């Protein structure tokens, strides 16, 4: 539950325990040769003793990317933080290259924060805290841009903590409590529609998914009012399945093992709205968190049942394990009813996303070309990766039902990512709609540049960049 504490300044501290430079231009000659030897051996970050040469106790050199690609700089920042965490130092100082533009510099800050992340909540003997890191920017303007990344870095860390937390400690009621805490601390307004209120409103999809659990479903709406209510608002919707058994279409034991992460979309949305508030974005943003537990009991929904969503759409249930799109149906429909101008959802939605793109890119869908481009550009600026999937009419036919308006699964194993996304798109109507299927990328199966095995916090920074860009359009 911690990562490196990063601060930004333009003044270099006098005696750092570890001084980090990029490439080796600022190193003493004797140290430079050892760094080059390690670079030739394949190291990306070389940490060597200063041996009395200079004020620092250790020098660290990182092999700088040849371009200003934010993804490369974010990953390198993570590698630097991981290297410092392996050293017996309490503070490291990073000298930012003067040539870095704003986006690459912000991505470097995100990487420095993420690289040493750890989740120690359940360890009887937590490890020592990673070293604090001070980034020295070349100019005041660069420092100001770098500081804008700090609230985003904190939001990514918070999302990771939530996703890593077991369902026993973060069910729908505990997630609601977390949303209330976040609202207090970040100046957000909050509404909670409990299960009974959702039923009275006609949210037959959300309430059906959660009705088998002892912890009832609910819809939590958090709002950052940054535009003074001059018009509509930008909506983000997050899938918040706090644990997914699969329902009566029960998952296998191995398939259920990581289902504590199935609320990753709601965690991503809540973290992004909190960051938008911290940055003071001049935009009204609402986050819709559709919280439920897909459990098994005599009251569980069944294959063949027909549900009615908030907007009156009837839904044939083909498989009870396709529940995330059901809770998002009502969340998106409510955002549309309440006057959203755009809606983007984030969800750990399909296993098919892993087959389609692996973990390197997040499948993205959109019914509006301008919104699709904005999502792609936001991801690029923040050092993340998406890939747009098609929305052709031929794919829409997969979710047509013979007995209801639509069905909650496509037909067979074809285009599962697309069929699931288009199901949600139905409830956005003519609103510009975007969709991020974060299921594979939200969880790392092993240690990587930006942290250990576990939750990654993917797409938090992309959503914040999307909102930031929308304030200028």
SELOKE-882946 format. One record per residue (C-alpha): chain; x, y, z negated; residue in three letters. Coordinates in steps of 0.2 Angstrom, whole numbers, plus 5000, padded with zeros to 4 digits. Layout:
{rec 'A', {X, Y, Z}, 'ALA'}
...
This chain:
{rec 'A', {5000, 5000, 5000}, 'UNK'}
{rec 'A', {5014, 5012, 5004}, 'UNK'}
{rec 'A', {5025, 5018, 5018}, 'UNK'}
{rec 'A', {5039, 5031, 5019}, 'UNK'}
{rec 'A', {5035, 5048, 5012}, 'UNK'}
{rec 'A', {5039, 5059, 5026}, 'UNK'}
{rec 'A', {5042, 5078, 5025}, 'UNK'}
{rec 'A', {5047, 5090, 5039}, 'UNK'}
{rec 'A', {5058, 5105, 5038}, 'UNK'}
{rec 'A', {5070, 5116, 5048}, 'UNK'}
{rec 'A', {5084, 5116, 5035}, 'UNK'}
{rec 'A', {5095, 5102, 5033}, 'UNK'}
{rec 'A', {5097, 5095, 5015}, 'UNK'}
{rec 'A', {5115, 5097, 5008}, 'UNK'}
{rec 'A', {5120, 5080, 5003}, 'UNK'}
{rec 'A', {5108, 5066, 5010}, 'UNK'}
{rec 'A', {5111, 5048, 5005}, 'UNK'}
{rec 'A', {5108, 5043, 5023}, 'UNK'}
{rec 'A', {5109, 5054, 5038}, 'UNK'}
{rec 'A', {5101, 5048, 5054}, 'UNK'}
{rec 'A', {5106, 5054, 5071}, 'UNK'}
{rec 'A', {5101, 5049, 5088}, 'UNK'}
{rec 'A', {5114, 5041, 5099}, 'UNK'}
{rec 'A', {5131, 5045, 5091}, 'UNK'}
{rec 'A', {5135, 5063, 5096}, 'UNK'}
{rec 'A', {5135, 5071, 5079}, 'UNK'}
{rec 'A', {5145, 5057, 5070}, 'UNK'}
{rec 'A', {5163, 5057, 5065}, 'UNK'}
{rec 'A', {5175, 5049, 5077}, 'UNK'}
{rec 'A', {5179, 5034, 5065}, 'UNK'}
{rec 'A', {5161, 5030, 5062}, 'UNK'}
{rec 'A', {5156, 5033, 5080}, 'UNK'}
{rec 'A', {5167, 5018, 5086}, 'UNK'}
{rec 'A', {5158, 5006, 5074}, 'UNK'}
{rec 'A', {5141, 5012, 5079}, 'UNK'}
{rec 'A', {5145, 5010, 5098}, 'UNK'}
{rec 'A', {5152, 4992, 5094}, 'UNK'}
{rec 'A', {5135, 4988, 5086}, 'UNK'}
{rec 'A', {5125, 4996, 5100}, 'UNK'}
{rec 'A', {5135, 4985, 5112}, 'UNK'}
{rec 'A', {5130, 4970, 5102}, 'UNK'}
{rec 'A', {5111, 4975, 5105}, 'UNK'}
{rec 'A', {5107, 4985, 5089}, 'UNK'}
{rec 'A', {5094, 4999, 5091}, 'UNK'}
{rec 'A', {5098, 5006, 5074}, 'UNK'}
{rec 'A', {5116, 5005, 5066}, 'UNK'}
{rec 'A', {5118, 5009, 5048}, 'UNK'}
{rec 'A', {5136, 5011, 5043}, 'UNK'}
{rec 'A', {5145, 5018, 5027}, 'UNK'}
{rec 'A', {5152, 5036, 5029}, 'UNK'}
{rec 'A', {5168, 5031, 5020}, 'UNK'}
{rec 'A', {5170, 5049, 5014}, 'UNK'}
{rec 'A', {5168, 5057, 5031}, 'UNK'}
{rec 'A', {5155, 5070, 5029}, 'UNK'}
{rec 'A', {5142, 5074, 5015}, 'UNK'}
{rec 'A', {5131, 5059, 5018}, 'UNK'}
{rec 'A', {5134, 5042, 5009}, 'UNK'}
{rec 'A', {5128, 5033, 5025}, 'UNK'}
{rec 'A', {5126, 5037, 5043}, 'UNK'}
{rec 'A', {5113, 5029, 5054}, 'UNK'}
{rec 'A', {5112, 5030, 5073}, 'UNK'}
{rec 'A', {5097, 5026, 5083}, 'UNK'}
{rec 'A', {5098, 5022, 5102}, 'UNK'}
{rec 'A', {5087, 5036, 5109}, 'UNK'}
{rec 'A', {5075, 5033, 5123}, 'UNK'}
{rec 'A', {5080, 5041, 5139}, 'UNK'}
{rec 'A', {5063, 5049, 5141}, 'UNK'}
{rec 'A', {5051, 5058, 5130}, 'UNK'}
{rec 'A', {5038, 5044, 5131}, 'UNK'}
{rec 'A', {5029, 5045, 5114}, 'UNK'}
{rec 'A', {5026, 5026, 5113}, 'UNK'}
{rec 'A', {5045, 5023, 5114}, 'UNK'}
{rec 'A', {5049, 5037, 5101}, 'UNK'}
{rec 'A', {5035, 5030, 5089}, 'UNK'}
{rec 'A', {5043, 5013, 5090}, 'UNK'}
{rec 'A', {5060, 5019, 5087}, 'UNK'}
{rec 'A', {5054, 5030, 5072}, 'UNK'}
{rec 'A', {5047, 5014, 5065}, 'UNK'}
{rec 'A', {5064, 5005, 5068}, 'UNK'}
{rec 'A', {5073, 5019, 5059}, 'UNK'}
{rec 'A', {5062, 5018, 5044}, 'UNK'}
{rec 'A', {5063, 4999, 5043}, 'UNK'}
{rec 'A', {5082, 5000, 5044}, 'UNK'}
{rec 'A', {5083, 5013, 5030}, 'UNK'}
{rec 'A', {5071, 5003, 5019}, 'UNK'}
{rec 'A', {5084, 4989, 5020}, 'UNK'}
{rec 'A', {5097, 5000, 5012}, 'UNK'}
{rec 'A', {5099, 5005, 4994}, 'UNK'}
{rec 'A', {5095, 5023, 4997}, 'UNK'}
{rec 'A', {5081, 5034, 4990}, 'UNK'}
{rec 'A', {5081, 5048, 5003}, 'UNK'}
{rec 'A', {5085, 5048, 5021}, 'UNK'}
{rec 'A', {5087, 5064, 5033}, 'UNK'}
{rec 'A', {5083, 5062, 5051}, 'UNK'}
{rec 'A', {5090, 5075, 5063}, 'UNK'}
{rec 'A', {5077, 5077, 5077}, 'UNK'}
{rec 'A', {5084, 5079, 5094}, 'UNK'}
{rec 'A', {5082, 5096, 5101}, 'UNK'}
{rec 'A', {5076, 5090, 5118}, 'UNK'}
{rec 'A', {5060, 5082, 5111}, 'UNK'}
{rec 'A', {5043, 5089, 5116}, 'UNK'}
{rec 'A', {5029, 5091, 5104}, 'UNK'}
{rec 'A', {5020, 5074, 5108}, 'UNK'}
{rec 'A', {5036, 5064, 5106}, 'UNK'}
{rec 'A', {5041, 5073, 5090}, 'UNK'}
{rec 'A', {5024, 5069, 5083}, 'UNK'}
{rec 'A', {5025, 5051, 5088}, 'UNK'}
{rec 'A', {5042, 5050, 5080}, 'UNK'}
{rec 'A', {5034, 5056, 5063}, 'UNK'}
{rec 'A', {5021, 5043, 5065}, 'UNK'}
{rec 'A', {5034, 5029, 5067}, 'UNK'}
{rec 'A', {5044, 5035, 5053}, 'UNK'}
{rec 'A', {5029, 5034, 5042}, 'UNK'}
{rec 'A', {5023, 5017, 5048}, 'UNK'}
{rec 'A', {5039, 5008, 5050}, 'UNK'}
{rec 'A', {5042, 5005, 5031}, 'UNK'}
{rec 'A', {5023, 5001, 5027}, 'UNK'}
{rec 'A', {5020, 4987, 5015}, 'UNK'}
{rec 'A', {5004, 4981, 5006}, 'UNK'}
{rec 'A', {5009, 4976, 4989}, 'UNK'}
{rec 'A', {4992, 4977, 4980}, 'UNK'}
{rec 'A', {4991, 4959, 4976}, 'UNK'}
{rec 'A', {5009, 4955, 4971}, 'UNK'}
{rec 'A', {5012, 4953, 4953}, 'UNK'}
{rec 'A', {5029, 4961, 4956}, 'UNK'}
{rec 'A', {5028, 4975, 4969}, 'UNK'}
{rec 'A', {5044, 4979, 4978}, 'UNK'}
{rec 'A', {5053, 4995, 4977}, 'UNK'}
{rec 'A', {5046, 5010, 4986}, 'UNK'}
{rec 'A', {5054, 5014, 5003}, 'UNK'}
{rec 'A', {5065, 5029, 5004}, 'UNK'}
{rec 'A', {5058, 5046, 5007}, 'UNK'}
{rec 'A', {5062, 5053, 5024}, 'UNK'}
{rec 'A', {5065, 5071, 5028}, 'UNK'}
{rec 'A', {5064, 5076, 5047}, 'UNK'}
{rec 'A', {5074, 5091, 5051}, 'UNK'}
{rec 'A', {5066, 5099, 5067}, 'UNK'}
{rec 'A', {5076, 5111, 5078}, 'UNK'}
{rec 'A', {5064, 5125, 5078}, 'UNK'}
{rec 'A', {5049, 5132, 5068}, 'UNK'}
{rec 'A', {5038, 5128, 5082}, 'UNK'}
{rec 'A', {5044, 5110, 5083}, 'UNK'}
{rec 'A', {5042, 5108, 5064}, 'UNK'}
{rec 'A', {5024, 5115, 5065}, 'UNK'}
{rec 'A', {5020, 5102, 5078}, 'UNK'}
{rec 'A', {5028, 5088, 5068}, 'UNK'}
{rec 'A', {5019, 5093, 5052}, 'UNK'}
{rec 'A', {5002, 5090, 5062}, 'UNK'}
{rec 'A', {5006, 5072, 5063}, 'UNK'}
{rec 'A', {5007, 5070, 5044}, 'UNK'}
{rec 'A', {4989, 5069, 5040}, 'UNK'}
{rec 'A', {4987, 5057, 5055}, 'UNK'}
{rec 'A', {5001, 5046, 5048}, 'UNK'}
{rec 'A', {4992, 5046, 5031}, 'UNK'}
{rec 'A', {4976, 5041, 5039}, 'UNK'}
{rec 'A', {4984, 5026, 5048}, 'UNK'}
{rec 'A', {4991, 5020, 5032}, 'UNK'}
{rec 'A', {4974, 5021, 5024}, 'UNK'}
{rec 'A', {4966, 5012, 5038}, 'UNK'}
{rec 'A', {4979, 4998, 5036}, 'UNK'}
{rec 'A', {4976, 4997, 5017}, 'UNK'}
{rec 'A', {4957, 4995, 5020}, 'UNK'}
{rec 'A', {4959, 4981, 5034}, 'UNK'}
{rec 'A', {4972, 4972, 5023}, 'UNK'}
{rec 'A', {4960, 4971, 5008}, 'UNK'}
{rec 'A', {4951, 4955, 5005}, 'UNK'}
{rec 'A', {4932, 4955, 5008}, 'UNK'}
{rec 'A', {4930, 4951, 4989}, 'UNK'}
{rec 'A', {4936, 4968, 4985}, 'UNK'}
{rec 'A', {4929, 4978, 5001}, 'UNK'}
{rec 'A', {4912, 4972, 5004}, 'UNK'}
{rec 'A', {4898, 4984, 5011}, 'UNK'}
{rec 'A', {4896, 4992, 4993}, 'UNK'}
{rec 'A', {4914, 4994, 4990}, 'UNK'}
{rec 'A', {4917, 5001, 5007}, 'UNK'}
{rec 'A', {4903, 5014, 5004}, 'UNK'}
{rec 'A', {4912, 5019, 4988}, 'UNK'}
{rec 'A', {4928, 5021, 4998}, 'UNK'}
{rec 'A', {4918, 5032, 5010}, 'UNK'}
{rec 'A', {4911, 5043, 4996}, 'UNK'}
{rec 'A', {4929, 5045, 4989}, 'UNK'}
{rec 'A', {4936, 5050, 5006}, 'UNK'}
{rec 'A', {4921, 5062, 5008}, 'UNK'}
{rec 'A', {4925, 5071, 4991}, 'UNK'}
{rec 'A', {4944, 5071, 4995}, 'UNK'}
{rec 'A', {4943, 5078, 5012}, 'UNK'}
{rec 'A', {4928, 5089, 5012}, 'UNK'}
{rec 'A', {4916, 5079, 5022}, 'UNK'}
{rec 'A', {4898, 5078, 5020}, 'UNK'}
{rec 'A', {4891, 5060, 5018}, 'UNK'}
{rec 'A', {4874, 5051, 5020}, 'UNK'}
{rec 'A', {4870, 5033, 5016}, 'UNK'}
{rec 'A', {4856, 5024, 5024}, 'UNK'}
{rec 'A', {4853, 5009, 5013}, 'UNK'}
{rec 'A', {4845, 4993, 5019}, 'UNK'}
{rec 'A', {4827, 4998, 5015}, 'UNK'}
{rec 'A', {4830, 5015, 5023}, 'UNK'}
{rec 'A', {4837, 5006, 5039}, 'UNK'}
{rec 'A', {4822, 4995, 5040}, 'UNK'}
{rec 'A', {4810, 5009, 5038}, 'UNK'}
{rec 'A', {4819, 5018, 5052}, 'UNK'}
{rec 'A', {4818, 5003, 5063}, 'UNK'}
{rec 'A', {4836, 4997, 5063}, 'UNK'}
{rec 'A', {4831, 4979, 5066}, 'UNK'}
{rec 'A', {4848, 4974, 5073}, 'UNK'}
{rec 'A', {4859, 4980, 5059}, 'UNK'}
{rec 'A', {4848, 4974, 5045}, 'UNK'}
{rec 'A', {4846, 4957, 5053}, 'UNK'}
{rec 'A', {4865, 4954, 5054}, 'UNK'}
{rec 'A', {4867, 4958, 5035}, 'UNK'}
{rec 'A', {4851, 4951, 5028}, 'UNK'}
{rec 'A', {4859, 4934, 5023}, 'UNK'}
{rec 'A', {4872, 4942, 5011}, 'UNK'}
{rec 'A', {4869, 4947, 4993}, 'UNK'}
{rec 'A', {4878, 4963, 4997}, 'UNK'}
{rec 'A', {4865, 4972, 5008}, 'UNK'}
{rec 'A', {4869, 4981, 5025}, 'UNK'}
{rec 'A', {4869, 5000, 5026}, 'UNK'}
{rec 'A', {4874, 5014, 5038}, 'UNK'}
{rec 'A', {4886, 5027, 5031}, 'UNK'}
{rec 'A', {4888, 5043, 5041}, 'UNK'}
{rec 'A', {4902, 5055, 5037}, 'UNK'}
{rec 'A', {4904, 5072, 5045}, 'UNK'}
{rec 'A', {4917, 5085, 5047}, 'UNK'}
{rec 'A', {4909, 5102, 5051}, 'UNK'}
{rec 'A', {4922, 5111, 5060}, 'UNK'}
{rec 'A', {4913, 5121, 5073}, 'UNK'}
{rec 'A', {4900, 5129, 5063}, 'UNK'}
{rec 'A', {4885, 5120, 5071}, 'UNK'}
{rec 'A', {4886, 5129, 5087}, 'UNK'}
{rec 'A', {4878, 5114, 5096}, 'UNK'}
{rec 'A', {4880, 5095, 5096}, 'UNK'}
{rec 'A', {4893, 5084, 5089}, 'UNK'}
{rec 'A', {4906, 5071, 5094}, 'UNK'}
{rec 'A', {4901, 5054, 5087}, 'UNK'}
{rec 'A', {4912, 5040, 5082}, 'UNK'}
{rec 'A', {4905, 5023, 5078}, 'UNK'}
{rec 'A', {4914, 5009, 5069}, 'UNK'}
{rec 'A', {4910, 4991, 5067}, 'UNK'}
{rec 'A', {4910, 4987, 5049}, 'UNK'}
{rec 'A', {4908, 4968, 5047}, 'UNK'}
{rec 'A', {4916, 4966, 5030}, 'UNK'}
{rec 'A', {4917, 4948, 5032}, 'UNK'}
{rec 'A', {4911, 4937, 5047}, 'UNK'}
{rec 'A', {4907, 4919, 5044}, 'UNK'}
{rec 'A', {4899, 4918, 5061}, 'UNK'}
{rec 'A', {4882, 4916, 5054}, 'UNK'}
{rec 'A', {4873, 4900, 5058}, 'UNK'}
{rec 'A', {4885, 4898, 5073}, 'UNK'}
{rec 'A', {4898, 4895, 5060}, 'UNK'}
{rec 'A', {4916, 4899, 5064}, 'UNK'}
{rec 'A', {4930, 4886, 5061}, 'UNK'}
{rec 'A', {4940, 4887, 5046}, 'UNK'}
{rec 'A', {4955, 4895, 5056}, 'UNK'}
{rec 'A', {4943, 4906, 5065}, 'UNK'}
{rec 'A', {4937, 4913, 5048}, 'UNK'}
{rec 'A', {4954, 4915, 5040}, 'UNK'}
{rec 'A', {4956, 4933, 5045}, 'UNK'}
{rec 'A', {4938, 4939, 5045}, 'UNK'}
{rec 'A', {4942, 4952, 5032}, 'UNK'}
{rec 'A', {4949, 4962, 5046}, 'UNK'}
{rec 'A', {4932, 4963, 5055}, 'UNK'}
{rec 'A', {4928, 4980, 5047}, 'UNK'}
{rec 'A', {4943, 4987, 5056}, 'UNK'}
{rec 'A', {4932, 4998, 5068}, 'UNK'}
{rec 'A', {4924, 5006, 5053}, 'UNK'}
{rec 'A', {4941, 5009, 5044}, 'UNK'}
{rec 'A', {4948, 5017, 5060}, 'UNK'}
{rec 'A', {4933, 5029, 5062}, 'UNK'}
{rec 'A', {4933, 5034, 5044}, 'UNK'}
{rec 'A', {4952, 5037, 5044}, 'UNK'}
{rec 'A', {4951, 5047, 5060}, 'UNK'}
{rec 'A', {4937, 5058, 5053}, 'UNK'}
{rec 'A', {4947, 5061, 5037}, 'UNK'}
{rec 'A', {4962, 5066, 5048}, 'UNK'}
{rec 'A', {4951, 5078, 5059}, 'UNK'}
{rec 'A', {4946, 5087, 5043}, 'UNK'}
{rec 'A', {4963, 5088, 5036}, 'UNK'}
{rec 'A', {4969, 5096, 5052}, 'UNK'}
{rec 'A', {4954, 5108, 5052}, 'UNK'}
{rec 'A', {4949, 5104, 5070}, 'UNK'}
{rec 'A', {4936, 5116, 5076}, 'UNK'}
{rec 'A', {4924, 5102, 5081}, 'UNK'}
{rec 'A', {4909, 5094, 5073}, 'UNK'}
{rec 'A', {4912, 5076, 5071}, 'UNK'}
{rec 'A', {4901, 5062, 5064}, 'UNK'}
{rec 'A', {4907, 5045, 5060}, 'UNK'}
{rec 'A', {4894, 5031, 5059}, 'UNK'}
{rec 'A', {4900, 5016, 5049}, 'UNK'}
{rec 'A', {4889, 5001, 5052}, 'UNK'}
{rec 'A', {4892, 4990, 5036}, 'UNK'}
{rec 'A', {4886, 4972, 5034}, 'UNK'}
{rec 'A', {4892, 4955, 5030}, 'UNK'}
{rec 'A', {4888, 4941, 5042}, 'UNK'}
{rec 'A', {4884, 4927, 5029}, 'UNK'}
{rec 'A', {4875, 4911, 5029}, 'UNK'}
{rec 'A', {4859, 4907, 5020}, 'UNK'}
{rec 'A', {4841, 4902, 5023}, 'UNK'}
{rec 'A', {4837, 4920, 5028}, 'UNK'}
{rec 'A', {4851, 4921, 5041}, 'UNK'}
{rec 'A', {4846, 4926, 5059}, 'UNK'}
{rec 'A', {4845, 4911, 5071}, 'UNK'}
{rec 'A', {4849, 4908, 5089}, 'UNK'}
{rec 'A', {4834, 4911, 5099}, 'UNK'}
{rec 'A', {4827, 4925, 5088}, 'UNK'}
{rec 'A', {4822, 4942, 5095}, 'UNK'}
{rec 'A', {4826, 4958, 5086}, 'UNK'}
{rec 'A', {4821, 4976, 5089}, 'UNK'}
{rec 'A', {4834, 4989, 5088}, 'UNK'}
{rec 'A', {4831, 5007, 5083}, 'UNK'}
{rec 'A', {4828, 5014, 5101}, 'UNK'}
{rec 'A', {4815, 5000, 5104}, 'UNK'}
{rec 'A', {4826, 4988, 5114}, 'UNK'}
{rec 'A', {4822, 4970, 5111}, 'UNK'}
{rec 'A', {4837, 4959, 5109}, 'UNK'}
{rec 'A', {4838, 4940, 5112}, 'UNK'}
{rec 'A', {4850, 4932, 5100}, 'UNK'}
{rec 'A', {4860, 4919, 5109}, 'UNK'}
{rec 'A', {4874, 4917, 5097}, 'UNK'}
{rec 'A', {4875, 4924, 5079}, 'UNK'}
{rec 'A', {4893, 4926, 5080}, 'UNK'}
{rec 'A', {4891, 4940, 5092}, 'UNK'}
{rec 'A', {4885, 4952, 5078}, 'UNK'}
{rec 'A', {4897, 4967, 5079}, 'UNK'}
{rec 'A', {4888, 4973, 5094}, 'UNK'}
{rec 'A', {4872, 4972, 5085}, 'UNK'}
{rec 'A', {4876, 4983, 5071}, 'UNK'}
{rec 'A', {4884, 4995, 5083}, 'UNK'}
{rec 'A', {4868, 4995, 5093}, 'UNK'}
{rec 'A', {4859, 5004, 5079}, 'UNK'}
{rec 'A', {4873, 5015, 5075}, 'UNK'}
{rec 'A', {4875, 5021, 5093}, 'UNK'}
{rec 'A', {4857, 5023, 5095}, 'UNK'}
{rec 'A', {4856, 5034, 5079}, 'UNK'}
{rec 'A', {4870, 5045, 5085}, 'UNK'}
{rec 'A', {4861, 5048, 5102}, 'UNK'}
{rec 'A', {4845, 5052, 5093}, 'UNK'}
{rec 'A', {4853, 5064, 5081}, 'UNK'}
{rec 'A', {4860, 5074, 5096}, 'UNK'}
{rec 'A', {4878, 5068, 5099}, 'UNK'}
{rec 'A', {4886, 5075, 5115}, 'UNK'}
{rec 'A', {4898, 5060, 5116}, 'UNK'}
{rec 'A', {4900, 5044, 5107}, 'UNK'}
{rec 'A', {4915, 5032, 5106}, 'UNK'}
{rec 'A', {4915, 5016, 5096}, 'UNK'}
{rec 'A', {4929, 5006, 5089}, 'UNK'}
{rec 'A', {4927, 4988, 5085}, 'UNK'}
{rec 'A', {4936, 4971, 5082}, 'UNK'}
{rec 'A', {4923, 4965, 5094}, 'UNK'}
{rec 'A', {4929, 4950, 5105}, 'UNK'}
{rec 'A', {4942, 4936, 5105}, 'UNK'}
{rec 'A', {4941, 4938, 5124}, 'UNK'}
{rec 'A', {4951, 4954, 5122}, 'UNK'}
{rec 'A', {4966, 4943, 5117}, 'UNK'}
{rec 'A', {4964, 4933, 5132}, 'UNK'}
{rec 'A', {4962, 4948, 5143}, 'UNK'}
{rec 'A', {4976, 4959, 5138}, 'UNK'}
{rec 'A', {4985, 4951, 5123}, 'UNK'}
{rec 'A', {4990, 4963, 5109}, 'UNK'}
{rec 'A', {5000, 4976, 5119}, 'UNK'}
{rec 'A', {4985, 4986, 5125}, 'UNK'}
{rec 'A', {4968, 4990, 5119}, 'UNK'}
{rec 'A', {4954, 4986, 5131}, 'UNK'}
{rec 'A', {4945, 5002, 5134}, 'UNK'}
{rec 'A', {4928, 5005, 5143}, 'UNK'}
{rec 'A', {4919, 5021, 5147}, 'UNK'}
{rec 'A', {4903, 5026, 5157}, 'UNK'}
{rec 'A', {4910, 5043, 5160}, 'UNK'}
{rec 'A', {4926, 5046, 5170}, 'UNK'}
{rec 'A', {4931, 5062, 5161}, 'UNK'}
{rec 'A', {4930, 5053, 5144}, 'UNK'}
{rec 'A', {4940, 5038, 5151}, 'UNK'}
{rec 'A', {4954, 5050, 5156}, 'UNK'}
{rec 'A', {4953, 5059, 5139}, 'UNK'}
{rec 'A', {4955, 5042, 5130}, 'UNK'}
{rec 'A', {4969, 5037, 5141}, 'UNK'}
{rec 'A', {4978, 5054, 5139}, 'UNK'}
{rec 'A', {4975, 5054, 5120}, 'UNK'}
{rec 'A', {4982, 5036, 5118}, 'UNK'}
{rec 'A', {4998, 5041, 5129}, 'UNK'}
{rec 'A', {5001, 5057, 5118}, 'UNK'}
{rec 'A', {5000, 5048, 5102}, 'UNK'}
{rec 'A', {5011, 5033, 5107}, 'UNK'}
{rec 'A', {4998, 5020, 5109}, 'UNK'}
{rec 'A', {4991, 5010, 5124}, 'UNK'}
{rec 'A', {4974, 5007, 5132}, 'UNK'}
{rec 'A', {4968, 4999, 5148}, 'UNK'}
{rec 'A', {4952, 5003, 5156}, 'UNK'}
{rec 'A', {4940, 4989, 5160}, 'UNK'}
{rec 'A', {4926, 4990, 5174}, 'UNK'}
{rec 'A', {4908, 4993, 5171}, 'UNK'}
{rec 'A', {4901, 4987, 5187}, 'UNK'}
{rec 'A', {4882, 4983, 5189}, 'UNK'}
{rec 'A', {4887, 4965, 5192}, 'UNK'}
{rec 'A', {4893, 4964, 5174}, 'UNK'}
{rec 'A', {4878, 4972, 5167}, 'UNK'}
{rec 'A', {4868, 4957, 5174}, 'UNK'}
{rec 'A', {4876, 4946, 5162}, 'UNK'}
{rec 'A', {4867, 4953, 5147}, 'UNK'}
{rec 'A', {4849, 4953, 5155}, 'UNK'}
{rec 'A', {4838, 4942, 5145}, 'UNK'}
{rec 'A', {4823, 4931, 5152}, 'UNK'}
{rec 'A', {4813, 4934, 5136}, 'UNK'}
{rec 'A', {4818, 4951, 5130}, 'UNK'}
{rec 'A', {4826, 4967, 5136}, 'UNK'}
{rec 'A', {4844, 4961, 5134}, 'UNK'}
{rec 'A', {4854, 4947, 5126}, 'UNK'}
{rec 'A', {4868, 4948, 5114}, 'UNK'}
{rec 'A', {4880, 4937, 5124}, 'UNK'}
{rec 'A', {4885, 4936, 5142}, 'UNK'}
{rec 'A', {4883, 4920, 5152}, 'UNK'}
{rec 'A', {4896, 4907, 5150}, 'UNK'}
{rec 'A', {4914, 4913, 5147}, 'UNK'}
{rec 'A', {4915, 4926, 5160}, 'UNK'}
{rec 'A', {4921, 4943, 5157}, 'UNK'}
{rec 'A', {4917, 4943, 5138}, 'UNK'}
{rec 'A', {4926, 4959, 5134}, 'UNK'}
{rec 'A', {4915, 4968, 5147}, 'UNK'}
{rec 'A', {4899, 4960, 5143}, 'UNK'}
{rec 'A', {4901, 4964, 5125}, 'UNK'}
{rec 'A', {4905, 4982, 5129}, 'UNK'}
{rec 'A', {4891, 4985, 5141}, 'UNK'}
{rec 'A', {4879, 4978, 5127}, 'UNK'}
{rec 'A', {4884, 4993, 5116}, 'UNK'}
{rec 'A', {4884, 5005, 5131}, 'UNK'}
{rec 'A', {4865, 5001, 5134}, 'UNK'}
{rec 'A', {4861, 5010, 5117}, 'UNK'}
{rec 'A', {4871, 5026, 5122}, 'UNK'}
{rec 'A', {4859, 5029, 5137}, 'UNK'}
{rec 'A', {4865, 5043, 5147}, 'UNK'}
{rec 'A', {4878, 5050, 5134}, 'UNK'}
{rec 'A', {4896, 5049, 5139}, 'UNK'}
{rec 'A', {4901, 5033, 5130}, 'UNK'}
{rec 'A', {4918, 5026, 5127}, 'UNK'}
{rec 'A', {4923, 5009, 5119}, 'UNK'}
{rec 'A', {4939, 5002, 5111}, 'UNK'}
{rec 'A', {4940, 4984, 5108}, 'UNK'}
{rec 'A', {4954, 4983, 5095}, 'UNK'}
{rec 'A', {4952, 4965, 5089}, 'UNK'}
{rec 'A', {4969, 4959, 5094}, 'UNK'}
{rec 'A', {4979, 4975, 5092}, 'UNK'}
{rec 'A', {4972, 4978, 5075}, 'UNK'}
{rec 'A', {4982, 4964, 5067}, 'UNK'}
{rec 'A', {5000, 4959, 5070}, 'UNK'}
{rec 'A', {5005, 4941, 5068}, 'UNK'}
{rec 'A', {5022, 4945, 5063}, 'UNK'}
{rec 'A', {5034, 4959, 5058}, 'UNK'}
{rec 'A', {5036, 4973, 5071}, 'UNK'}
{rec 'A', {5044, 4990, 5073}, 'UNK'}
{rec 'A', {5029, 4998, 5065}, 'UNK'}
{rec 'A', {5027, 4987, 5050}, 'UNK'}
{rec 'A', {5025, 4969, 5043}, 'UNK'}
{rec 'A', {5012, 4956, 5048}, 'UNK'}
{rec 'A', {4995, 4962, 5045}, 'UNK'}
{rec 'A', {4984, 4977, 5049}, 'UNK'}
{rec 'A', {4992, 4990, 5061}, 'UNK'}
{rec 'A', {4980, 5005, 5060}, 'UNK'}
{rec 'A', {4979, 5005, 5079}, 'UNK'}
{rec 'A', {4969, 5018, 5088}, 'UNK'}
{rec 'A', {4967, 5030, 5073}, 'UNK'}
{rec 'A', {4980, 5042, 5081}, 'UNK'}
{rec 'A', {4972, 5040, 5098}, 'UNK'}
{rec 'A', {4955, 5045, 5091}, 'UNK'}
{rec 'A', {4962, 5060, 5082}, 'UNK'}
{rec 'A', {4971, 5066, 5098}, 'UNK'}
{rec 'A', {4955, 5063, 5108}, 'UNK'}
{rec 'A', {4946, 5075, 5095}, 'UNK'}
{rec 'A', {4960, 5087, 5096}, 'UNK'}
{rec 'A', {4959, 5088, 5114}, 'UNK'}
{rec 'A', {4940, 5090, 5114}, 'UNK'}
{rec 'A', {4941, 5106, 5104}, 'UNK'}
{rec 'A', {4950, 5114, 5118}, 'UNK'}
{rec 'A', {4938, 5109, 5132}, 'UNK'}
